[in-house]
Amino acid sequence: MTGVPASAAGSGSVARTKRSAPAQVSLWNIANILTMLRLLLVPAFVMLMLAQGGHDPAWRSLAWAAFSIAMITDLFDGELARRRNLVTDFGKIADPIADKAIMGAALICLSALGDLSWWVTGVILARELGITLMRFWVIRHGVIPASRGGKMKTLAQGIAVGMYILALTGPLATLRWWVMAVAVALTVGTALDYVRQAVVLRRAGLAAENGATETGSTGNERTGNERTGNERAGNEQAENEQAVREEQAHG
């Protein structure tokens, strides 16, 4: 006996359940606002990049500022969402879209203006699209974690593209070529590593599924054999009982 009425105890457990329920995260949190800002910066960046024919140093500097703000917010929104428990479905979808939108817009503008070879833009964009599709291909088997190489690739791409946005001349113009070469090398290298991880993950997932299926089939087969054995035993017992009754009748 606890001296506490059952109704009170029940209401206490309900109250504890209500208190332990997680609070719904608001859509208008700091992480999502930074993501929205990055999305809004994409058209602003394109307009600044193409202003006055796309080769005016002043406008290019403003475009670089918009690009830099977008890249910096990319470093903070995801970290804020995880640390402050502000993860939302909108953020999961909008954050990668914003990342690829600002980088894709910058690469396409640079190639359209003749400042960057189209094959570089094609390699980077094909890699980003291919890795995204590959993640969906293996998502039911598991998640491919972001690697250190992937983070270095993102950093190298951001620095290289930022240097190409600015109207640089002399040694800095030569330096940005080498930085972009490193970015392209990391882009291709990390893509191959992601493909390797995806293949290993999918094979492991398929092997686990096949193992579970075989275990289930073996269990079903054993159950069927047991049922057959029980039926045979039952039939034999019935036949024995019938034989005893016949002997008794004849006796």
Backbone hydrogen bonds, N-H to C=O, Kabsch-Sander energy under -0.5 kcal/mol:
donor,donor_aa,acceptor,acceptor_aa,energy
9,A,5,P,-2.5
10,G,6,A,-2.6
11,S,7,S,-2.4
12,G,8,A,-2.3
13,S,9,A,-2.0
14,V,10,G,-2.0
15,A,11,S,-2.4
16,R,12,G,-2.4
17,T,13,S,-2.1
18,K,14,V,-2.3
19,R,15,A,-2.3
20,S,16,R,-1.9
21,A,17,T,-0.8
21,A,18,K,-0.5
29,N,27,L,-1.5
33,I,29,N,-2.3
34,L,30,I,-2.0
35,T,31,A,-1.7
36,M,32,N,-2.6
37,L,33,I,-2.4
38,R,34,L,-2.0
39,L,35,T,-1.9
40,L,36,M,-2.3
41,L,37,L,-1.6
42,V,38,R,-0.7
42,V,39,L,-0.8
44,A,40,L,-1.1
45,F,41,L,-2.9
46,V,42,V,-2.2
47,M,43,P,-2.2
48,L,44,A,-2.2
49,M,45,F,-2.7
50,L,46,V,-2.0
51,A,47,M,-0.7
53,G,50,L,-1.0
54,G,51,A,-1.8
55,H,52,Q,-0.8
56,D,51,A,-0.6
60,R,56,D,-2.5
61,S,57,P,-1.9
62,L,58,A,-1.8
63,A,59,W,-2.5
64,W,60,R,-2.4
65,A,61,S,-1.9
66,A,62,L,-2.2
67,F,63,A,-2.5
68,S,64,W,-2.7
69,I,65,A,-2.3
70,A,66,A,-2.0
71,M,67,F,-2.3
72,I,68,S,-2.5
73,T,69,I,-2.5
74,D,70,A,-1.3
75,L,71,M,-0.8
75,L,72,I,-1.0
76,F,72,I,-0.8
76,F,73,T,-0.5
77,D,73,T,-2.5
78,G,74,D,-0.6
80,L,76,F,-2.9
81,A,77,D,-2.3
82,R,78,G,-1.9
83,R,79,E,-2.6
84,R,80,L,-2.5
85,N,82,R,-0.6
86,L,81,A,-3.0
87,V,81,A,-0.6
92,K,88,T,-2.1
93,I,89,D,-1.5
94,A,90,F,-3.5
95,D,91,G,-2.1
97,I,93,I,-1.1
98,A,94,A,-2.8
99,D,95,D,-2.1
100,K,96,P,-2.2
101,A,97,I,-2.3
102,I,98,A,-2.1
103,M,99,D,-1.6
104,G,100,K,-2.6
105,A,101,A,-2.5
106,A,102,I,-1.9
107,L,103,M,-2.4
108,I,104,G,-2.5
109,C,105,A,-2.2
110,L,106,A,-2.4
111,S,107,L,-2.3
112,A,108,I,-2.7
113,L,109,C,-1.9
114,G,111,S,-1.1
115,D,110,L,-2.4
116,L,110,L,-1.1
120,V,117,S,-0.6
121,T,117,S,-1.4
122,G,118,W,-2.9
123,V,119,W,-2.4
124,I,120,V,-2.3
125,L,121,T,-2.6
126,A,122,G,-2.4
127,R,123,V,-2.1
128,E,124,I,-2.2
129,L,125,L,-2.5
130,G,126,A,-2.8
131,I,127,R,-2.7
132,T,128,E,-1.8
133,L,129,L,-2.3
134,M,130,G,-2.3
135,R,131,I,-2.1
136,F,132,T,-1.5
137,W,133,L,-1.6
138,V,134,M,-1.5
139,I,135,R,-0.6
141,H,138,V,-1.7
142,G,138,V,-1.2
151,K,147,S,-1.7
152,M,148,R,-2.3
153,K,149,G,-2.3
154,T,150,G,-2.1
155,L,151,K,-2.2
156,A,152,M,-2.7
157,Q,153,K,-2.7
158,G,154,T,-2.3
159,I,155,L,-2.3
160,A,156,A,-2.7
161,V,157,Q,-2.9
162,G,158,G,-2.0
163,M,159,I,-2.2
164,Y,160,A,-1.9
165,I,161,V,-2.0
166,L,162,G,-1.6
168,L,166,L,-1.9
172,L,169,T,-0.9
173,A,170,G,-0.6
174,T,170,G,-1.4
175,L,171,P,-2.6
176,R,172,L,-2.2
177,W,173,A,-0.9
178,W,174,T,-1.3
179,V,175,L,-2.3
180,M,176,R,-2.3
181,A,177,W,-1.9
182,V,178,W,-2.1
183,A,179,V,-2.2
184,V,180,M,-2.7
185,A,181,A,-2.3
186,L,182,V,-2.5
187,T,183,A,-2.2
188,V,184,V,-2.5
189,G,185,A,-2.7
190,T,186,L,-2.7
191,A,187,T,-1.4
192,L,188,V,-2.1
193,D,189,G,-1.8
194,Y,190,T,-2.5
195,V,191,A,-2.2
196,R,192,L,-2.2
197,Q,193,D,-2.5
198,A,194,Y,-2.5
199,V,195,V,-2.4
200,V,196,R,-2.3
201,L,197,Q,-2.7
202,R,198,A,-2.5
203,R,199,V,-2.5
204,A,200,V,-2.3
205,G,201,L,-2.2
206,L,202,R,-2.8
207,A,203,R,-2.5
208,A,204,A,-2.2
209,E,205,G,-2.2
210,N,206,L,-2.7
211,G,207,A,-2.4
212,A,208,A,-2.2
213,T,209,E,-2.3
214,E,210,N,-2.6
215,T,211,G,-2.3
216,G,212,A,-2.2
217,S,213,T,-2.4
218,T,214,E,-2.6
219,G,215,T,-2.3
220,N,216,G,-2.4
221,E,217,S,-2.4
222,R,218,T,-2.5
223,T,219,G,-2.3
224,G,220,N,-2.3
225,N,221,E,-2.5
226,E,222,R,-2.6
227,R,223,T,-2.2
228,T,224,G,-2.4
229,G,225,N,-2.6
230,N,226,E,-2.4
231,E,227,R,-2.3
232,R,228,T,-2.4
233,A,229,G,-2.5
234,G,230,N,-2.4
235,N,231,E,-2.4
236,E,232,R,-2.7
237,Q,233,A,-2.3
238,A,234,G,-2.2
239,E,235,N,-2.4
240,N,236,E,-2.3
241,E,237,Q,-2.4
242,Q,238,A,-2.2
243,A,239,E,-2.3
244,V,240,N,-2.4
245,R,241,E,-2.2
246,E,242,Q,-2.2
247,E,243,A,-2.4
248,Q,244,V,-2.5
249,A,245,R,-2.5
250,H,246,E,-2.6
251,G,247,E,-2.5
